């Protein structure tokens, strides 16, 4: 992998780490149990149907539930697709650097982006 791509992936991971730190603070202030398994949604963007389908297939192969796979229908980015996957993990698991880094790396293999996670509390 070239150094420019490695730098880009490192920047993306740092962005996720900053956002995850903010979310941990938010949940801690609200006394949410960070270790309790809960439904988690993982959000991805990919460009083109083939990349989207391959990413979705890979996520499914890693035992994530496919929640959404379809065009994002953005006028300014017509080739963008939305992929959402679900899992049941704790917040602590989802903010783990290895977990996040794995999703950033996986998405990059399909010229896609891991856009983060969400859960209801």
N, C-alpha and C positions, 0 to 999 in steps of 0.2 A: 504494500500500500504506500503511495507516495506521501511525502511529508506534508504537502498542502492539505491532502484529505485527512491525514491524522490530526493536523491542527484544527480543522473544521469539526471533526468528531469530538476533539477535546473541548472546544468551545461549546458545543452543544451539550456535552455532559456537564460542564460547569454551569450552564444556564439551568439545567434540570436540578442540579444540586442546590443552587440558590433558591429556586422555586420550592423545592422540597423542604428546605430549611424554614421558609416562610409558612408553608402548610403545617409543618410540625409545631411551630409556635402557635399558629391559629388553633389547631386541635388541642394542644396542651392547655391553652388559656380556657378552652371550653370543657376541659376535663374529659376529653374523649379518650377511651382506652386504645392506645396505639398498638397494643399487642393482640387485640381481638380480631380474629379473621372476619372479613366482611366482603361484600361484593365490591369489586374494583373494576372500573372500565379503563382500558388503555386506548389511547387515540393515536392514529397514524395518518399521514398524508403520503400518497404515492402519485406518480405521474404516469398515466397510461394504464389501460386495463391489464396488459400482461404483467407488469410489475406489481400491480395491486393484487392480482390473483395469486401470484407466486408468494407474496408476503403473507396473504391470508392463509394460504396452504401451509406455510412454514409455522405460522402462529398456531394453527390447528394441530400440527404435528408436535408442538410443544405443550399440548393439552390446554390451550386457551380456547374459550368458546367464541366463535365468530358471531358478533352482534350486528355488524354493518359492513357491507361491501358495496360501494356504488359511487357513481360520479358525484363530485361535490357540487356540480352545477354552478360554478362561479364564472360570471361573464368575463372577468379579466384573467382567468386561469382555467380554460375549458378542459384541459387535459388532466386536471387534478382529481384524484379519487380519495374518498374517505374510507378508512378501514378502522373499525372499532372491535376490540376483543375484550372478553370478560374473564375474570378469574375470581377466586376466593382466597385472599391473602390478608395479612395484617398490614397496616400502614407502615410499620417498621420494616416489613419485608419489601414493600414496594419502593420505599425511599432508599433502600440499600444501594450503595454505589455499584456493586457488581450486577444487581438486577437491572438498574437503570442503564448502565453501560452495555449490558447484553442486548437490551432493546434498541439502543442507539446504533450499535454495531449491526444488529440484525436488519434493521430498517435500511441502513446504508447499503447493504448487499443487494437491495432491490431498488436502489436509487429513490428511496423513500425517507421519510422523517418520522421519528417518534416524537409526538407532540405533547406527551404527558399523560397523566392519569386523573381519575376523579372517583369520588365515592359519595354516598349520602351519609349524613350523620344525624 
